[in-house]
Amino acid sequence: MQTLTIQQVAQQTGLSAHTLRYYERNGLLEPVNRTSSGHRRYSAEDIARIEFLTRLRATGMPIRQMQEFARLFRERPETIAERRTILEAHAQHVQAHIQELQGNLEVIQWKIRYYKELEARQQASATNFLLPSERTPGMLGGGTSLHDGTYPSTNGR
């Protein structure tokens, strides 16, 4: 079985060697095998765990919750339901964040369309052109018209 050094794993995963050591020191990873000279050697299984931890962290899971998940993982079969529950709760958090980002993206896309319309008007009528006031979402109610300077409503998300 081929194993990798900490530098190779850092390069492969995008994590620093310091982060890999931190994950091991703080119980996120089981102790990694070492050579007779004390150098860490990561197995394919270690790398798979690191990549999963990276996904949890990238989606906002707090370190303490990751530590709890890792602790339960080490206890193996008896904790499957608890691990599933942690992941289901985290998946709900991730889904809510995606919906929030989608709402923000819709406002940004609306603003792009709004500016394109203003540019077209400005080119069509170079004289006496005044920009309508630009409101931010939530000010004086939400609207849907590109023509009145208000944003599409994002209420109810």
C-alpha positions, 0 to 999 in steps of 0.5 A: 500500500502506497502512503504519502508524506505530509507535504504530498497530502498538503499539495493534494488536499490544498491544506497546509501541513500545519492544518493537517497536524492540527487535525490530528492533534485535535482529534479530527483524524486518528493518529497517522502512521509514522516511519521509524524516523517519526515522519507521518505517512498518510494512507488512502483511507487517511486522505479520504477522511481528510477530504471529507473533513475539508468538505465539512469545513468548507460548508461551515461546520464548526470545528467542535462539531467536526471533532464530535463527528470524528469521535463518534466515527472512532466508536464505529457501528454503535454511533451510526445514527448519531453521525447521520443526525449530525450530517442531516442537521448540517445538510439543512444548514448548508441548504439554508445557506444556499437559499440565502446565497440564491436570493442575494444572487437574484438581487445582483442579477437584477441590478445588472439588468437595471444598469444595462437598462440605464445604459441603454436609456443614457445612450438613447437620450444623452440630453437631460438624463437623470438617474433615478434614485437607487434603493437597497432591498428592504428600503421603502418596501420591495418592488419588482419593476426595473423602471421604478428603481426598486429591487425585486422582493426577496421576502418569504425565503 
